[in-house]
Amino acid sequence: MSKEVVLIGRSNVGKSTLFWELTGKKVPIGKRPGITQYPFKTKVGNIFYVDMPGYGFMFRTTKADQEKTKDLIVHYFEEHAREILLAVQVIDAASFLDIADRWEGRGEVPMEIELWEFLDDLGLDSVLAANKMDRIAKQDRDGALDLICERLGMLPPWTQWQDRVAPISAKRGQIEPLRAVISRKVAVA
């Protein structure tokens, strides 16, 4: 049975850049969010890495197309749960709290929180790749990560969750915390 490390997240959070950093393979991307329509898979060693389409906002697409993408993602995770070694939920750490506040202000559960709970309900090992950390002032990073963890049901401080939370900046190639989590996971697989 093949083992997979699957990257999932909202459109425009840096999944494809992170995929390139992890695999050395470029994912076909467009100039606007929501272009990737199907999972992109490549093999590195004996592990398959999968870049899933982004969910949420998709430029110039109908609500029906957005729902179709969401259904594709849900079905992929349900159908491949046994092969998924690690689900990597990529978020834009710099905007996560603002987005969550907006959703909760409308009385809705933020998509990122819903996805985190969905992955947990499936019994998948998951790690949160808190991307774009370079956009948060150094002195504010721990506080921001504590608040993000709290929203996802993990008690602060975030540092106790380093097996589940990886602060990274894919665009700058600073992904070592995530590589460490993946390496530990692959070593025990």
C-alpha positions as CSV (number, residue, x, y, z in Angstrom):
1,M,0.0,0.0,0.0
2,S,1.4,3.4,-0.9
3,K,1.8,6.0,1.8
4,E,0.9,9.7,1.2
5,V,1.7,13.1,2.7
6,V,-1.3,15.2,1.6
7,L,-1.2,19.1,1.6
8,I,-4.6,20.7,2.1
9,G,-5.7,24.3,2.8
10,R,-7.6,27.4,1.7
11,S,-6.7,28.8,-1.7
12,N,-3.7,31.1,-1.8
13,V,-2.0,29.9,1.5
14,G,1.1,28.7,-0.2
15,K,0.4,24.9,-0.7
16,S,2.0,24.7,-4.1
17,T,5.1,26.6,-3.0
18,L,5.4,24.3,0.0
19,F,4.9,21.3,-2.3
20,W,7.8,22.5,-4.4
21,E,10.0,23.0,-1.3
22,L,9.2,19.5,-0.1
23,T,9.4,17.6,-3.4
24,G,11.4,19.7,-5.9
25,K,8.4,19.4,-8.3
26,K,6.4,22.4,-9.6
27,V,2.6,22.2,-9.5
28,P,0.8,23.7,-12.4
29,I,-0.7,26.9,-11.0
30,G,-2.5,29.9,-12.4
31,K,-2.2,33.6,-11.7
32,R,-5.3,33.6,-9.4
33,P,-6.6,31.4,-6.5
34,G,-8.7,28.4,-7.2
35,I,-7.1,27.3,-10.5
36,T,-5.9,23.8,-9.2
37,Q,-8.9,21.6,-9.8
38,Y,-7.5,18.1,-9.0
39,P,-5.0,16.5,-6.7
40,F,-1.4,16.7,-8.0
41,K,0.7,13.7,-6.9
42,T,4.4,13.0,-7.1
43,K,6.7,10.3,-5.5
44,V,9.7,11.2,-3.4
45,G,11.5,8.1,-2.2
46,N,8.8,5.7,-1.1
47,I,6.3,8.4,-0.2
48,F,3.7,10.1,-2.4
49,Y,3.2,13.8,-1.9
50,V,-0.2,15.1,-2.9
51,D,-1.1,18.8,-3.4
52,M,-4.9,19.2,-3.1
53,P,-6.9,21.9,-4.7
54,G,-7.5,24.9,-2.5
55,Y,-10.9,25.3,-0.9
56,G,-12.9,28.5,-0.2
57,F,-12.6,31.5,-2.4
58,M,-12.0,30.8,-6.1
59,F,-11.8,33.7,-8.5
60,R,-14.6,33.8,-11.0
61,T,-16.1,30.5,-10.1
62,T,-19.7,29.7,-9.2
63,K,-20.8,28.5,-5.7
64,A,-21.6,25.1,-7.4
65,D,-18.0,24.8,-8.6
66,Q,-16.7,25.7,-5.1
67,E,-18.9,23.0,-3.6
68,K,-17.7,20.5,-6.2
69,T,-14.1,21.2,-5.2
70,K,-15.1,20.8,-1.5
71,D,-16.8,17.5,-2.3
72,L,-13.7,16.3,-4.2
73,I,-11.5,17.0,-1.2
74,V,-13.8,15.3,1.3
75,H,-14.1,12.2,-0.9
76,Y,-10.4,12.0,-1.5
77,F,-9.7,12.0,2.2
78,E,-12.4,9.5,3.0
79,E,-11.3,7.2,0.1
80,H,-7.6,7.4,0.8
81,A,-7.6,7.6,4.6
82,R,-5.7,4.3,5.0
83,E,-2.9,5.5,2.7
84,I,-2.5,8.9,4.3
85,L,0.5,8.9,6.5
86,L,0.2,12.6,7.3
87,A,-2.3,15.3,6.4
88,V,-0.6,18.7,6.3
89,Q,-3.1,21.5,6.7
90,V,-1.5,24.7,5.4
91,I,-2.8,28.0,6.8
92,D,-1.8,31.6,6.3
93,A,-0.7,32.2,9.9
94,A,-0.6,36.0,9.3
95,S,-4.4,36.2,8.4
96,F,-5.8,33.1,10.1
97,L,-7.1,35.0,13.2
98,D,-8.7,37.8,11.2
99,I,-10.4,35.3,8.9
100,A,-11.6,33.2,11.9
101,D,-13.0,36.3,13.6
102,R,-14.9,37.3,10.5
103,W,-16.5,33.8,10.1
104,E,-17.3,33.6,13.8
105,G,-18.8,37.1,13.7
106,R,-21.3,35.8,11.2
107,G,-22.1,32.8,13.4
108,E,-20.2,30.4,11.2
109,V,-17.4,27.9,11.9
110,P,-14.3,29.0,10.0
111,M,-13.3,26.6,7.2
112,E,-9.9,26.0,8.7
113,I,-11.4,24.9,12.0
114,E,-14.0,22.7,10.2
115,L,-11.2,21.0,8.2
116,W,-9.0,20.5,11.3
117,E,-11.9,18.7,13.0
118,F,-12.8,16.7,9.9
119,L,-9.2,15.4,9.6
120,D,-9.3,14.5,13.3
121,D,-12.7,12.8,12.9
122,L,-11.2,10.6,10.2
123,G,-8.5,9.6,12.6
124,L,-5.7,11.0,10.5
125,D,-2.4,12.1,11.8
126,S,-2.4,15.8,11.0
127,V,0.1,18.7,11.3
128,L,-0.7,22.4,10.9
129,A,1.8,24.1,8.6
130,A,1.5,27.7,9.9
131,N,2.8,29.3,6.7
132,K,3.8,32.9,6.1
133,M,5.3,33.3,9.5
134,D,7.7,35.9,8.0
135,R,4.7,38.3,7.8
136,I,4.3,38.3,11.6
137,A,6.7,40.4,13.7
138,K,9.2,38.2,15.6
139,Q,8.0,39.4,19.0
140,D,4.4,38.5,18.1
141,R,4.9,35.0,16.7
142,D,4.5,32.9,19.9
143,G,1.4,34.8,20.8
144,A,-0.1,34.4,17.4
145,L,0.7,30.6,17.4
146,D,-0.8,30.3,20.9
147,L,-4.1,31.9,19.7
148,I,-4.2,29.8,16.5
149,C,-3.7,26.6,18.6
150,E,-6.4,27.7,21.0
151,R,-8.9,28.2,18.1
152,L,-8.1,24.6,16.9
153,G,-8.7,23.1,20.3
154,M,-5.1,22.8,21.5
155,L,-4.2,24.5,24.8
156,P,-1.4,27.0,24.7
157,P,1.6,27.3,24.7
158,W,2.0,26.2,21.1
159,T,5.5,24.9,21.9
160,Q,4.0,21.8,23.5
161,W,2.5,20.9,20.1
162,Q,5.6,20.9,17.9
163,D,4.7,17.4,16.7
164,R,1.4,19.0,15.4
165,V,2.3,22.7,14.6
166,A,5.1,23.7,12.3
167,P,5.7,27.4,11.9
168,I,7.1,27.9,8.4
169,S,7.7,30.3,5.5
170,A,7.6,28.3,2.3
171,K,8.3,31.2,0.1
172,R,11.6,31.8,2.0
173,G,12.4,28.1,2.1
174,Q,12.1,28.1,5.9
175,I,10.3,24.8,6.3
176,E,12.6,22.8,8.7
177,P,10.0,22.4,11.4
178,L,7.6,20.7,9.0
179,R,10.4,18.6,7.5
180,A,11.2,17.4,11.0
181,V,7.6,16.3,11.6
182,I,7.4,14.5,8.3
183,S,10.8,12.8,8.9
184,R,9.7,11.5,12.2
185,K,6.4,10.2,10.7
186,V,8.1,8.5,7.8
187,A,10.7,6.9,10.1
188,V,7.9,5.1,12.1
189,A,5.9,4.1,9.0
